[in-house]
Amino acid sequence: MRPVGTAQELERRRRHAVELMRRGESPTVVARILGVGRTSLYRWLALAEKSPEALAARPHPGPRPRPTDERLRELELLLLEGARAHGRPDALWSAGRVAELVRRRFGVEHHVEHVRKILRRRLRWSSQRPQKKARQRDEERIAH
């Protein structure tokens, strides 16, 4: 889990820890003062010896962006083409199949449950189980 603080504050803490350890301060004392683990101190020290820029601030990228409305419209058009149009043996769209389509078409991997939520909440598609028909069923005979 990312520690609390801005990227610049975390960089300042890393650089301060490396400086204190290079001056000969005990890692245990430095860890207690800065509120970090000793293993982090040794990792930072090794990084600083390789390259001083390795301790530089890296802003948190933030959450992954949600699919845009345009992307959802494009997905819905693909789904409306039917599963067979996308190489499936039957016309059923499962959340797993939709996740695979999204991965192939848009290069984005989503968990199956997340895809299910997108289908239900954003596209307003419902999960439906197809009715099973007996193989012996004779539609012509029933119609008469």
N, C-alpha and C positions, 0 to 999 in steps of 0.2 A: 504494500500500500504506500502511496506517495505521502511523504511527510508534509506537515502543515507549513505553509510559507510560500512566498513568491519564488520564482525561479532564481531571481537575483539573491534573495535571502539565503536560499539553499546553497547556492554557489559560494557565497561569502562564508557560510558555515564550513563548507568543505575545505576552502582555502585556509581558513583560520585553524582548522584541525590539523592540516598538513604542516602548517607553519609551527604550531605548538609541538608537534611530534618531532620535527626536524631540530628544534631547539633542545630536545632531550626530555621533554615532559613525558611523564608516564602515560601510556595509552589508557590505563584505567581511569586516571584523573581526568584526562581530556574527554573520554567518553562520558564520565559523570557530569562534567561541566557543561558539555554541549548537548547532553541528552541523546546520545547515539550509541549504537552498539560498537564494540571493539572491532568486530569483523569489518564494519563499514570503514573504520579508520584505516585499517590495513589495506583495504581495497582502494581507498582514496589515495593513500600514500603510493601504492603501486601505479595507479593511473597517473599521478602527478610526475612520477619518475619517467614514465614513458613519454608523456606530453603534457605540459602545463595546461593546454587547452582542453584536455580531457575532463577537467573539473568545471568547465564553462557551463553557464546556465542554459538549460533546455526547457523552454516553456512547455507546459502540459498541452498536448494536442487537443484536449477536450473530447467530448463525446463524438462518436461517429455520426455524421449527418443522416437525418431520416431521408427516406426516399422522397424525392420531390413530386409534386402533383403531376408534372409532365412525365416523369419516369413511371409513375403509377398508371397513367393513361396508356403509356406504351405497353406496360405489362398487361393491362387489361385487354388491349387489342390482341396481344399475343395469345392470351388465354382464350379469347373468343374464337380464335382460329381453330381451337380444339387440340386435344392432346395428340391425336393421330397426325396432325399437320407437323408436329414436332417429334415424330418418330416413335410415338408410343403405340403399343399394340391395341389399345382400347381408347375410348373417349373420356376416360376418367382423369380428373386432375386431383392428385393428392397433394398435401402440403410438401411432402418430400419431392415430388415431381416438379412442383412450382419452384422449390428452393434450387433444384438442379437447373431449371430453365433460367432463373435469375443469375445463377453462377455463370452459366455458359454465355448468356446474352449480355449481362452487364458487368461481369467480373467481380461481383460482390457475393460473399458467402454469408448466409444467414442461417441461424438455427431453425430447425423445422417448426418449432413452436412459435418462433418469431414470425415466420412466414404465415403461419395459421392466423396470428393476430393481425397481420397486415391485410390478409384476405378478408377477415371478418370485420375489422374495425374501419379500415381505410377504404377498401373496395366494396364493402357491404355484401360480400359473397358469403353464402352460408355453407356449412359443411353438410353434405347430403350423402346418404348411403344409397346406392342404386338398388332398386328392387330386383330380387332374383326371380327369374321365370324358369319354370320347369322346361327341360329340354324337349320333352314330349309334347309341349303345348302346340296346338295347331290353331293358329290365328284365323285361318280361313274357316275352319269348322265352327269356331266360336262365334264368328261374325254372322253366320247363317242362323 
